[in-house]
């Protein structure tokens, strides 16, 4: 086990971006995006001295009680069934927790709920398991809709789309909707569309600076796509390509010109990027696990389902508690803050 010195970060990066369990949130460049967190990298080396497992750990200071919270988003990057490597990484986390006075550590690896072998292994190493509910109760979405490419060509993938989705992609093409990969100069348009989408779907929008950092930090691993109709930006998406996966991370669209189906064509262009990049999967990311058609979130699932992938239910979150009292205190503080936020929104809505 080793807590890496910053001079060795590029060695970890080379490992993470080429590992099947790698994810852009485990890239050493991700802390540039989450710039209100500190970070560290824990690795396990094999007998040959090479990295065989690793984990980027974000570190959040909790000033009120003088502790920190450790979080490995979509970590660790290793063979998740290798007890020796996992145990090594856990030892690294424990050493880091002692050094940084952490009250808790959380990880949420990309592992299916059906993988009971991993779940039992994690529990035996001291983790508690939280599956979460049907919606977005966990930090990372637990239900992800994914299109596994399986080496298929663009033509094969296009013919695999559900007929209505294929029709809608063609509608956008017929109406002259143009999809472009653009730079940060289009972020104002993207933020405008995000605000429209946030108002429509009831979510808060991140500031422009966050998306600037994301494009800067991830470089060639991130793209901003925009859909134009009659010269106006009407839809946008921020997508990553890392460790053989293309992930649709943020999307936004205008209330106007929805009839020309820009969202379908922009998804198709991003799937084509996944094919060009030799990826194994195009990840549409989160949907609700409630597939009742009366659910207010069903439309999101219906849209993604049209691309004929599959719904993956992930295992959820794994927590290691170092200071139970501090953990309960922070948990209560977060819960109170969330309830106050909901109350404020409700009161605003009543005026």
MARDOKE-826087 format. One record per residue (C-alpha): x negated, y, z negated; residue in three letters. Coordinates in steps of 0.5 Angstrom, whole numbers, padded with zeros to 4 digits, always signed. Example, Ala and Ser with C-alpha at 12.3 -4.5 7.8 and 13.67 -1.06 7.14 Angstrom:
<sites>
-0025-0009-0016Ala;-0027-0002-0014Ser;
</sites>
This chain:
<sites>
+0000+0000+0000Unk;-0002+0007+0002Unk;+0001+0014+0001Unk;-0002+0017+0007Unk;-0007+0023+0007Unk;-0004+0028+0012Unk;-0010+0027+0017Unk;-0007+0020+0018Unk;+0000+0022+0020Unk;-0002+0021+0027Unk;-0003+0014+0026Unk;+0004+0013+0023Unk;+0007+0017+0028Unk;+0004+0012+0034Unk;+0007+0006+0030Unk;+0014+0009+0028Unk;+0015+0011+0035Unk;+0013+0004+0038Unk;+0017+0000+0033Unk;+0024-0003+0034Unk;+0026+0000+0027Unk;+0023+0007+0029Unk;+0028+0013+0029Unk;+0027+0020+0030Unk;+0029+0022+0023Unk;+0023+0017+0021Unk;+0018+0021+0026Unk;+0013+0025+0022Unk;+0015+0031+0026Unk;+0022+0031+0023Unk;+0020+0035+0016Unk;+0019+0041+0021Unk;+0027+0041+0022Unk;+0028+0039+0015Unk;+0024+0045+0013Unk;+0027+0046+0006Unk;+0024+0039+0004Unk;+0017+0037+0002Unk;+0015+0030+0005Unk;+0010+0024+0004Unk;+0009+0018+0008Unk;+0008+0011+0005Unk;+0005+0005+0009Unk;+0003-0002+0008Unk;-0003-0005+0012Unk;-0004-0012+0014Unk;-0011-0016+0013Unk;-0013-0013+0019Unk;-0013-0006+0016Unk;-0007-0004+0021Unk;+0000-0001+0019Unk;+0005-0006+0019Unk;+0010-0002+0016Unk;+0012+0005+0014Unk;+0017+0010+0011Unk;+0017+0018+0012Unk;+0020+0020+0005Unk;+0023+0027+0005Unk;+0023+0030-0002Unk;+0028+0035-0005Unk;+0026+0039-0011Unk;+0032+0039-0016Unk;+0030+0046-0020Unk;+0035+0045-0025Unk;+0033+0039-0029Unk;+0025+0039-0026Unk;+0026+0033-0022Unk;+0026+0031-0015Unk;+0030+0026-0010Unk;+0027+0022-0005Unk;+0030+0020+0001Unk;+0028+0016+0007Unk;+0033+0017+0013Unk;+0034+0011+0017Unk;+0027+0008+0014Unk;+0024+0004+0013Unk;+0020+0002+0019Unk;+0018-0005+0019Unk;+0021-0012+0019Unk;+0026-0012+0015Unk;+0026-0019+0013Unk;+0019-0019+0011Unk;+0019-0019+0003Unk;+0011-0018+0002Unk;+0012-0011+0007Unk;+0018-0009+0004Unk;+0015-0010-0003Unk;+0009-0006-0002Unk;+0013+0000+0001Unk;+0017+0000-0005Unk;+0011+0000-0010Unk;+0009+0006-0006Unk;+0016+0009-0007Unk;+0015+0008-0014Unk;+0008+0011-0014Unk;+0011+0017-0011Unk;+0017+0017-0015Unk;+0012+0018-0021Unk;+0007+0023-0018Unk;+0013+0027-0016Unk;+0018+0026-0022Unk;+0023+0023-0018Unk;+0030+0021-0021Unk;+0032+0017-0015Unk;+0030+0014-0008Unk;+0035+0013-0003Unk;+0034+0009+0004Unk;+0039+0007+0009Unk;+0036+0003+0015Unk;+0039+0001+0021Unk;+0041-0006+0019Unk;+0048-0009+0020Unk;+0053-0010+0014Unk;+0053-0018+0017Unk;+0045-0018+0015Unk;+0046-0021+0008Unk;+0039-0023+0008Unk;+0037-0016+0008Unk;+0042-0014+0003Unk;+0040-0019-0002Unk;+0033-0018-0001Unk;+0034-0011-0002Unk;+0038-0012-0009Unk;+0032-0017-0011Unk;+0027-0011-0010Unk;+0031-0007-0015Unk;+0036-0003-0010Unk;+0044-0002-0011Unk;+0048-0002-0005Unk;+0053+0003-0003Unk;+0057+0001+0003Unk;+0061+0007+0003Unk;+0068+0008+0006Unk;+0071+0008+0013Unk;+0069+0015+0015Unk;+0063+0019+0013Unk;+0062+0018+0006Unk;+0055+0016+0007Unk;+0049+0021+0009Unk;+0048+0018+0016Unk;+0054+0015+0019Unk;+0056+0008+0018Unk;+0060+0006+0024Unk;+0056+0007+0030Unk;+0058+0006+0037Unk;+0053+0004+0042Unk;+0052+0002+0049Unk;+0047-0004+0049Unk;+0043-0003+0056Unk;+0041-0010+0057Unk;+0036-0008+0063Unk;+0042-0006+0067Unk;+0042-0001+0073Unk;+0045+0006+0073Unk;+0050+0003+0078Unk;+0052-0003+0074Unk;+0053+0001+0068Unk;+0057+0006+0072Unk;+0062+0000+0074Unk;+0062-0003+0067Unk;+0065+0004+0064Unk;+0073+0003+0063Unk;+0076+0005+0069Unk;+0079+0011+0066Unk;+0072+0014+0064Unk;+0069+0012+0071Unk;+0075+0016+0074Unk;+0074+0022+0069Unk;+0066+0022+0071Unk;+0068+0023+0078Unk;+0073+0028+0076Unk;+0068+0032+0073Unk;+0063+0031+0080Unk;+0069+0033+0084Unk;+0070+0039+0081Unk;+0063+0041+0081Unk;+0061+0041+0074Unk;+0054+0042+0074Unk;+0049+0038+0068Unk;+0043+0041+0067Unk;+0037+0040+0062Unk;+0036+0047+0059Unk;+0031+0050+0054Unk;+0032+0054+0048Unk;+0035+0060+0052Unk;+0041+0057+0052Unk;+0042+0056+0044Unk;+0047+0062+0044Unk;+0051+0058+0049Unk;+0051+0052+0045Unk;+0052+0055+0038Unk;+0058+0059+0041Unk;+0061+0052+0043Unk;+0059+0049+0037Unk;+0063+0054+0033Unk;+0069+0053+0038Unk;+0069+0045+0036Unk;+0068+0046+0029Unk;+0074+0050+0029Unk;+0078+0045+0033Unk;+0075+0039+0029Unk;+0074+0042+0022Unk;+0067+0042+0021Unk;+0061+0047+0019Unk;+0056+0049+0024Unk;+0049+0049+0023Unk;+0045+0055+0024Unk;+0042+0057+0031Unk;+0035+0056+0027Unk;+0036+0049+0026Unk;+0037+0047+0033Unk;+0031+0051+0035Unk;+0027+0047+0030Unk;+0029+0041+0032Unk;+0027+0042+0040Unk;+0021+0045+0038Unk;+0019+0039+0033Unk;+0021+0033+0037Unk;+0019+0036+0044Unk;+0019+0031+0049Unk;+0023+0027+0045Unk;+0029+0032+0045Unk;+0033+0035+0050Unk;+0039+0040+0050Unk;+0044+0038+0056Unk;+0049+0044+0058Unk;+0055+0043+0063Unk;+0057+0049+0067Unk;+0063+0050+0071Unk;+0063+0056+0076Unk;+0057+0059+0072Unk;+0059+0058+0065Unk;+0057+0054+0060Unk;+0063+0049+0058Unk;+0060+0044+0054Unk;+0053+0042+0051Unk;+0049+0036+0047Unk;+0043+0035+0044Unk;+0040+0028+0045Unk;+0034+0025+0042Unk;+0030+0019+0045Unk;+0025+0016+0041Unk;+0023+0008+0039Unk;+0027+0006+0045Unk;+0033+0009+0043Unk;+0037+0015+0046Unk;+0041+0018+0041Unk;+0047+0023+0042Unk;+0046+0027+0036Unk;+0050+0034+0037Unk;+0056+0035+0042Unk;+0060+0041+0043Unk;+0065+0044+0048Unk;+0070+0049+0050Unk;+0077+0049+0049Unk;+0078+0052+0056Unk;+0077+0048+0063Unk;+0077+0041+0059Unk;+0081+0039+0065Unk;+0075+0038+0069Unk;+0072+0033+0064Unk;+0065+0036+0063Unk;+0064+0031+0056Unk;+0065+0025+0061Unk;+0059+0027+0066Unk;+0055+0030+0060Unk;+0055+0023+0057Unk;+0054+0020+0063Unk;+0048+0024+0065Unk;+0045+0022+0058Unk;+0046+0015+0059Unk;+0042+0016+0066Unk;+0036+0019+0061Unk;+0036+0013+0057Unk;+0036+0008+0063Unk;+0030+0012+0066Unk;+0026+0012+0059Unk;+0027+0004+0059Unk;+0031+0005+0053Unk;+0035-0001+0050Unk;+0041+0002+0047Unk;+0044+0009+0048Unk;+0047+0011+0041Unk;+0054+0015+0041Unk;+0053+0015+0034Unk;+0058+0016+0028Unk;+0065+0014+0029Unk;+0071+0013+0024Unk;+0071+0005+0022Unk;+0079+0007+0021Unk;+0081+0004+0028Unk;+0089+0006+0027Unk;+0091+0010+0033Unk;+0095+0015+0028Unk;+0088+0017+0025Unk;+0086+0024+0026Unk;+0079+0021+0028Unk;+0081+0016+0033Unk;+0080+0021+0039Unk;+0073+0021+0038Unk;+0073+0013+0038Unk;+0077+0013+0044Unk;+0073+0017+0048Unk;+0066+0013+0046Unk;+0070+0007+0047Unk;+0071+0009+0054Unk;+0064+0008+0056Unk;+0065+0000+0054Unk;+0059-0001+0049Unk;+0060-0004+0042Unk;+0062-0001+0035Unk;+0057-0003+0030Unk;+0058-0003+0022Unk;+0052-0001+0018Unk;+0050-0004+0011Unk;+0050+0003+0008Unk;+0046+0006+0003Unk;+0041+0003-0002Unk;+0039+0007-0008Unk;+0033+0006-0013Unk;+0035+0010-0020Unk;+0028+0012-0024Unk;+0032+0016-0029Unk;+0039+0014-0030Unk;+0041+0021-0034Unk;+0038+0025-0029Unk;+0042+0021-0023Unk;+0048+0022-0027Unk;+0048+0029-0028Unk;+0046+0031-0021Unk;+0051+0026-0018Unk;+0056+0030-0022Unk;+0053+0037-0020Unk;+0054+0035-0013Unk;+0061+0032-0014Unk;+0063+0039-0017Unk;+0060+0043-0012Unk;+0064+0039-0006Unk;+0070+0040-0010Unk;+0069+0047-0011Unk;+0068+0048-0003Unk;+0074+0044-0002Unk;+0078+0049-0006Unk;+0075+0055-0003Unk;+0077+0053+0004Unk;+0084+0051+0001Unk;+0085+0058-0002Unk;+0082+0061+0004Unk;+0087+0057+0008Unk;+0093+0060+0004Unk;+0092+0067+0006Unk;
</sites>
